[in-house]
Amino acid sequence: MAPATTAPLPGSMTVPPLFGWEFIAVVLLVVVAVAVAFFLMAAAGRNVSERAEMQAWLEARSSGRRQEPTDVRDAAQAPAPE
């Protein structure tokens, strides 16, 4: 004959605290990992063209030469050369 099981002590847990939440935690971790990978790839891929555009803008800005106005109206509004 099998021994009789005793009732658990009051306050003792009979079910683990994360019972049933393992699947939700795994899904959330996968979603976060995919999101991080997407943002890293998006940031790495787009940086090249933006960096080239910024470099071209900086080079054009620091050329130091000003174009002479070709129109009479532009000449009247242009600042005097220093």
Secondary structure in CASP SS format (residue, H / E / C, confidence):
PFRMAT SS
TARGET T0000
AUTHOR 0000-0000-0000
METHOD secondary structure of the structure
MODEL  1
M C 1.00
A C 1.00
P C 1.00
A C 1.00
T C 1.00
T C 1.00
A C 1.00
P C 1.00
L C 1.00
P C 1.00
G C 1.00
S C 1.00
M C 1.00
T C 1.00
V C 1.00
P C 1.00
P C 1.00
L C 1.00
F C 1.00
G C 1.00
W C 1.00
E H 1.00
F H 1.00
I H 1.00
A H 1.00
V H 1.00
V H 1.00
L H 1.00
L H 1.00
V H 1.00
V H 1.00
V H 1.00
A H 1.00
V H 1.00
A H 1.00
V H 1.00
A H 1.00
F H 1.00
F H 1.00
L H 1.00
M H 1.00
A H 1.00
A H 1.00
A H 1.00
G H 1.00
R H 1.00
N H 1.00
V H 1.00
S H 1.00
E H 1.00
R H 1.00
A H 1.00
E H 1.00
M H 1.00
Q H 1.00
A H 1.00
W H 1.00
L H 1.00
E H 1.00
A H 1.00
R H 1.00
S C 1.00
S C 1.00
G C 1.00
R C 1.00
R C 1.00
Q C 1.00
E C 1.00
P C 1.00
T C 1.00
D C 1.00
V H 1.00
R H 1.00
D H 1.00
A H 1.00
A H 1.00
Q H 1.00
A C 1.00
P C 1.00
A C 1.00
P C 1.00
E C 1.00
END
